[in-house]
Amino acid sequence: SNLLRTRVFYLGGFNRKQKIEFLEQVFNEHPFLYTVIVDRFINNWNSELLNKTMNRVVQDLKRGEVVGAITEELQKNMKFLFGPQVVQILDYLTSQFSLERILDLLDNAKTKQSARTLIE
């Protein structure tokens, strides 16, 4: 059960690889969690962030540091900006036994939409 597995997760019964596999399983069983992460990123996205990204790429071009396509540079910068959002969500999910409560709510939610509402 998820309750037992989250207890093992928190009490040190899983090694790093097993923790990652467990989290992957959680996300595969509840794919809307990916959407929650992307939505949070989109909500925090603004024109200032886009300008910073573009300026960083332009500066790299000027210095001759871009060896691939500009689109690859933009993609690399987007990953750099997106990373903290993912870390924040994972921290929220795994801190202070939150994962146990969240999985319990998800398992008992009547619909996927109600489960998503609980997480957001």
Secondary structure per residue as TSV (DSSP state, phi and psi in degrees):
chain	resnum	aa	ss	phi	psi
A	1	S	-	360.0	158.3
A	2	N	H	-64.0	-35.6
A	3	L	H	-60.3	-48.7
A	4	L	H	-63.8	-43.9
A	5	R	H	-66.8	-35.8
A	6	T	H	-70.4	-34.2
A	7	R	H	-62.5	-44.3
A	8	V	H	-63.5	-39.5
A	9	F	H	-56.7	-48.0
A	10	Y	H	-79.5	-30.6
A	11	L	T	-91.0	11.8
A	12	G	T	87.5	12.1
A	13	G	-	-77.5	-14.0
A	14	F	S	-106.4	140.2
A	15	N	-	-83.2	177.9
A	16	R	H	-56.6	-45.6
A	17	K	H	-61.7	-42.9
A	18	Q	H	-66.4	-35.8
A	19	K	H	-63.9	-43.5
A	20	I	H	-62.9	-44.7
A	21	E	H	-61.1	-40.6
A	22	F	H	-63.3	-45.9
A	23	L	H	-63.5	-39.2
A	24	E	H	-60.8	-41.4
A	25	Q	H	-62.9	-42.4
A	26	V	H	-59.1	-46.4
A	27	F	H	-67.8	-34.1
A	28	N	H	-70.1	-35.0
A	29	E	H	-75.7	-25.3
A	30	H	S	-130.6	70.7
A	31	P	T	-60.9	-21.0
A	32	F	H	-65.2	-16.7
A	33	L	H	-61.2	-33.2
A	34	Y	H	-61.4	-43.0
A	35	T	H	-63.4	-37.9
A	36	V	H	-60.2	-42.8
A	37	I	H	-64.5	-46.6
A	38	V	H	-64.2	-42.2
A	39	D	H	-61.2	-40.7
A	40	R	H	-63.0	-41.0
A	41	F	H	-62.9	-45.4
A	42	I	H	-62.9	-40.4
A	43	N	H	-65.0	-29.3
A	44	N	H	-88.7	-10.5
A	45	W	-	-73.8	138.6
A	46	N	-	-149.8	175.2
A	47	S	H	-64.8	-31.0
A	48	E	H	-63.2	-41.9
A	49	L	H	-65.0	-40.4
A	50	L	H	-63.1	-43.0
A	51	N	H	-62.1	-41.9
A	52	K	H	-61.9	-42.2
A	53	T	H	-62.8	-47.5
A	54	M	H	-64.5	-41.9
A	55	N	H	-62.2	-40.3
A	56	R	H	-62.0	-43.5
A	57	V	H	-66.0	-43.0
A	58	V	H	-62.0	-43.2
A	59	Q	H	-63.0	-40.9
A	60	D	H	-63.1	-39.0
A	61	L	H	-62.6	-45.6
A	62	K	H	-60.8	-37.3
A	63	R	T	-82.3	-3.9
A	64	G	T	75.2	22.5
A	65	E	-	-90.8	-3.3
A	66	V	-	-92.8	115.3
A	67	V	-	-104.0	-18.1
A	68	G	S	-108.6	-162.1
A	69	A	-	-72.9	153.9
A	70	I	H	-59.9	-36.6
A	71	T	H	-62.3	-34.9
A	72	E	H	-66.3	-38.4
A	73	E	H	-65.1	-42.9
A	74	L	H	-62.1	-42.5
A	75	Q	H	-61.7	-43.6
A	76	K	H	-61.0	-42.7
A	77	N	H	-68.3	-36.1
A	78	M	H	-64.3	-41.2
A	79	K	H	-61.6	-39.8
A	80	F	H	-61.4	-40.3
A	81	L	H	-77.6	-30.7
A	82	F	H	-77.1	-30.6
A	83	G	H	-51.5	-49.7
A	84	P	H	-59.8	-32.2
A	85	Q	H	-64.8	-42.9
A	86	V	H	-64.1	-44.9
A	87	V	H	-60.3	-41.3
A	88	Q	H	-62.4	-44.3
A	89	I	H	-65.5	-45.7
A	90	L	H	-62.9	-38.1
A	91	D	H	-62.6	-43.3
A	92	Y	H	-61.8	-43.3
A	93	L	H	-67.5	-33.9
A	94	T	H	-106.6	-8.3
A	95	S	G	-83.0	146.1
A	96	Q	G	50.1	41.8
A	97	F	G	62.0	23.1
A	98	S	H	-62.1	-37.5
A	99	L	H	-58.2	-40.0
A	100	E	H	-60.9	-47.5
A	101	R	H	-66.2	-41.0
A	102	I	H	-64.6	-46.2
A	103	L	H	-63.9	-36.5
A	104	D	H	-63.0	-44.4
A	105	L	H	-62.8	-44.0
A	106	L	H	-64.2	-42.7
A	107	D	H	-66.4	-28.5
A	108	N	H	-99.4	-1.8
A	109	A	-	-68.8	141.4
A	110	K	S	-71.8	-34.1
A	111	T	S	-137.9	164.4
A	112	K	H	-64.0	-35.6
A	113	Q	H	-65.7	-40.4
A	114	S	H	-67.2	-35.3
A	115	A	H	-65.1	-42.6
A	116	R	H	-63.4	-39.8
A	117	T	H	-61.4	-38.8
A	118	L	H	-62.8	-38.3
A	119	I	H	-75.9	-39.5
A	120	E	-	-71.6	360.0
